[in-house]
Amino acid sequence: MAGFGRIQREQSAFVRYRQQPMMFGVFGTNSSGSAGIHTVPSSFDVSWDQSVTIAKMADDMGFELFMPLSRWRGFGGQTDYAGETYETLTYMAGIAAVTHRVLTIVTLHLPLVHPTLAAKAIATIDHISNGRGGINAVMGWYKADMAMFGLSPHAPEDRYVYGAEWLEIVQRLWSEDEPFDHDGRYFHLQGCIGKPKPIQARPPIISAAMSPAGVRFATQKADFTFASFQGYDKLRDHSRNLRTVAAEVGNPDVGLVCTALVICRDTEDEAKRFHRHLRDNADLVAARNLSIQSGVDVDGVPPEKQEEFLRDMAMSPGNITLVGTAEQIAEQISELRACGVDALFIGFHDYLGEMPQFGDRIMPLLEQMGVRLPVEAAPRV
């Protein structure tokens, strides 16, 4: 791979995939409880064999994105949601080696990974994948994770200042050919140089952003930005605001990303029954712990509404749950596209059984609706 020439931005897999009206991805299969906080049995487990199987299915189905969850400890309760998790840099280097299509986006909590190390590691993954590496930049919010490193989250007003400086260093290491010094607010570095460079001229950056500061950071620094789902109207408004801010800072092509749990059955009633079954078996303790660590004032929710609130959190933390027949799921995904969603990370209660059905039954409908374009076979690395 070291002998490969650099891939210019306009020729990169990322830019080619952006031609899809909606890109698809898989998120969090390196973590226990990947698609929900409940006790209902599933064939899903945190194992390398299953991760490889899911990644290859994503490749074969024409998905464009594969991304892990970064977590260092779980959220307790009966399930200890996200308590068993593969480290992301190592994990995605392995995924890069066994796939040929998906972008291998590495989730990094920026305060826990030095930019010099991150630049070298992502460049390495970019070579392993022949130009499919990238970063999902997380500012660091889970206090228990941070405490394991002797750190505390930055104050909200400082998180994106830190993130901008961190990314500046990484991108200079990816692009500059001569050693440079960096004397900033958070980093004081000397003689920085990164070789080999990534195969891509500029690996893509994803960021989560809902606050005004987060939206501005994402529109300035990212190619894609996550949004949590709080209803179609709010999602549509958020998309409009994102595009307005992006146009102001000269990054109008920034894309909007959501995550979805898909529950597809032969009939609507079957799908709704299984959805209720998952909700009825929610791990409320883990859901509460996640909510509190995410900064949600659970005790501010009226006591009579707290249980339903936590069941909602358990079903799809930050996600939308798509429930129904193949035709209904396709319609719901089409509505997300109409709200401005450019990419959708899709989760399943049982990946091995349900993910192939999504490819066989739902993706053809989305092509007929113009939400997806037919996928050309990608050359293998």
N, C-alpha and C positions, 0 to 999 in steps of 0.2 A: 504493500500500500504506500510506503514512503515515496516511491517513485511516481505516484500519480500527480498530475498537475492539479492546481487549485481549480475548483468549480466556481465560476463567477455567479454572482447572486441570481441573475436572471436565468441561469441554467440549472440552478439547484433544484433538488427534489421538492423542497418546501415551496418554492415559487410555482413549480408545475402543479403541485397538489392544491394550491390556492385557486386554481381554475375550477375546482369542484365547487358547486353552489354551497354544499355543506360537506366538510371533511368529517370523518368518523375516527374515533380512537377508543382505546382501552386504557383504563386508569386504575391503579391501586391493586393489581393482582399480586403484588409482593407483600401484601398485608392481610392479616386475619380479619374476617368480617368485611371483606372487600366491598360488598354492595349493600350493607345494612347492619343495624345494631339489633339483632334478635337471635333467638335460640332455635329457630327452625333448621333441621339438618339439611346439609347440602353436600354434594360431591366436591365442592371447592375446598381446597386446603392450600396452605403455604408450603409448596414444594417446588423444587426446581423443575422436575418433570412436567408438572402441570403448567408452570409458567411458560415453558417452552411450547407446550401444546397450544396454549391460548395465543401466544405470540405468533405461532405459525398459522393458526386459524385466521388471525387478524390479517396477516400477509395474504393468505389465499383468498380471503373475502374482499380484498381491495381496500382495507382500512389504511389510513394515512398516519395515524399517531399511536404511539405506545408510551405510557408514562407511569412511573411508580409513585407511591405515596411515601413521604419521608416522615418517619416516626421512630422514636427511641424507647418509648414505653407506652403502655396501654391506658385505658380509661376505666379499668376496674369493672365492677359488677359481675354478673354471672359469666359473661363472655370475655371479659377483659378486651374489649374491642380495640383492635390495632395493636395488641400487646405482642404479637409475633410478626416481625417485619424484617425483610431483607434490606440491608443497606443499599442505597440507590446507585452509587457510582459503580460498585462491583456488579450489582444486579444488571444494570443496563449495558455494561461492557459485554456480559454474557448474552443478553438479548440481541445486541448488535451483531454478534457473531453467528447467530442462528436464524436471522431474518434477512430479507432482501428488499423489502419495500417500506415498512413503517419507519417514520422518523423516531429515533430513540432519544426521547426528551428526558433529561435527568432532573428530578426534583431535588433542589438544594435549599436548605435553610441557610441563608447567606451568613449569619453571624457564626455558624458552626464550621464553615469551610473557608479557609483562607483563599483569596482570589488567585494567588499564584498557583496553588495546588489545583484549584478548580479549572483554571485555564489549561493546564497541562493534561488533566484527566479528561476533560471534554474533547480536547484535540485528539487524544488517544482514541476515545470512543468514535470520534468522527472518522479516523483512519480505519478502525475495525469495521465500521459500517459503510465505508466508502461514501462519506458525505451525508450522513443522516443524523448527526448528533445535534443536541440543543439543550437549553437550560429552562426549567421552570423555576423562576426565582421567587422564593418565599422569604419574607422579611423576618420570620421567627416570632411566634406568638404563644406557644405552649410552654408555660413556665416550668412544668415538670421536666420536659425535654431539655430545656436550657440549663436547668439546675444540674443535670448530669454532667455538664461541661463547665460548671462553676460560673455560669453566666445568667443574666437576666435579660428579658426582652428590652429593646430600646424603647424609650418613650415614643408614643405615637407620632409626635411631630418630628422625631429624629429617624424613624425607620427608613423612610424613603430617601433621606439624605445619605444615610449609610449605604443603602442599596445602589444609589446612583454612583457613588464613589467606587463601590465594589465592582460594578459592571464596567466602569471606565477602565479600571486596571485590567480586567479580564480581556476586554476588547482591544486594548493596546497590546497586550501580550499576544493576541491572535493576529494582529495586523502589522506591528512595527518590527523592522528588521535590525535595528540597532538598540543596544541596551539603554534603558531610561531610568531615571529616578522619579519617585512619586512622593511628594510631601503634602499630604492632605490633612483633613480633620481626623480621620480614623486610621489611616495607614501612612507609614513613613518607610519607604522602601528604596533600596539602592540597587543599581545594576540589573534591572529587570529585563529579562529576555525569554521568549518562549519559542522553542523549536522541538519538533516540527510544528508548523502552523496547521490549523485545521484544513481539511480538504476543501470545505466550503469557505468562500471568502468571508461570510458572516453567518455562523450558525444561528438559528432562530432563538428568540427569547420569549417565554410566556410568563405572565405575571398575573396575580390575583388583584382585583381592584374594585372596591365598591365605594370607599370614602372619596371625597374630593381630592385629597392628596394622593391616594392610590390611583385614581383615574388619571390624574395629570402625569404621575410617574409612568404608568403603563403606556399612555399615549406618546410619551417622549422616548421611552426606552424599549418597549416590547413590540413584538409582532402579533401576539395574541394576548388577550386578557380574559381571565375568568370572571364570571358573574354568578352570584347565587340566585336561585329562582325563588321569587316571592309573588308569583302571579304573572300572567301574560302582559297585563297593562304596565306593571312596574318594569318588566323586562324590556318592553318596547320603549318606555321612557328612558331607561338606562342606556339602551343602545343609541338613541338619538343624542343624548348628552355626551356619550363617548365619542360619537362621530364629530360633534361640534368641537369638543376640546381637541380631538386629534387633528382636525383641520386647522385649528389655531396654531398648533405647534409643528405643523408640517409633516404629520405622519398619518395621512388619511386612510392608508391601507390597513391600519391596525384591525385585527379580527376579534370577534366576540366568541367566547367559549362557554358552554354549559356542560353539566354532567347530568346523566339521566339513568335511573333504574328502569329497565324494561320488564314488564310482566305481560307476556303475550300468551294467550290461550285460544283454543278453537272457538270459544264463545265468550261474549262479554261477561256473562255471569260467572263462568269459571275463573276468568282473570280477576274479577272483583272479589270472589271468595278467597282466592289465594292471597290477594293483597290484604284482606281483612285478617287472614291467618297469620301473616307476617306481623301486622300491627298488634294483634292480640298477644303475640309472643315477643314483644319488644323487651329489650334489656333496659329498663327505665333508669337503673342506677348508672350504667355506662353512658346513656344518653344525657342524663343530668350532668355528669362530670364533663362530658364533651362540651355541653352548652356553657357551663360555667367557665371552663378554660378558654372558650372562644369569646368570652367577654359578655355573654348574654346574662341579663339579670333574671334568672329563673324565678327567684322569689318575688320579683315584680309582677309576674304573671298571676292573675287571680287564682286562689287555691283550687277552685272548682274547675279551672281550665288547664291546670298544670299537667295533669296526666295526658290529656290529648295533645298538648304542646310537645311533651316528651316523646309521645308515640310518633308524632310528625317528624321530630328530629331523628328518631331511630330509623324511620323508614328511608329517609334520604337526606342525610346531613349536607345541606347546601345544594341538593339536587332537586330535580323534578322527577316524579314517578309517573311513567307512562303505562297505562293499564288498558287492556282491551284486546280485540282481535288484531290480526295482522293489518287489516285495512284501517282500523281505528288508530293503531300505533303510527302508521304511515301518515295519517291525517294530523296527528299531534306533532310529529316531527316537522311536517310541512308548516304548521302554525309557528313552531319555534323559528324556522327559517324566515317566515314573514315578519317575525319580531326583530330580525337582525342577527340571529345566531349563525356564525360562520363555521363553527366546528362543535361536534357533540361527542363527549366521552360517554360511552355506553357501558353500563354494568348489568350483570345478571345474577339472580340468586344462584343459579347453577350454570356456570359457563359451559361446561362440556356438553350439556344437553340442550341449552337454550340458544347459545351463540350461533351454532349452525342453522337453526331454524330462522333466526333473524336474517342470515344471509340468503336462505332459500326462499323465504316467504315475504319479507318486508323490503329488502333492498330492491328487488325487481319493481315493486310498486312505487318506490321512491324515484326510480329511474323514469317510470312512466309519467310521474308527476313533475319531473324536472328538478327535483330536489337533489338528485345525484345524476352524474354523467356516467356512462359505461366506463369501466376501469380497463385500461389497456394493460396487458401483462408487462410487469416491470422486469428488466433484466436482472438476473441473479448476480450477486457479487462474487 
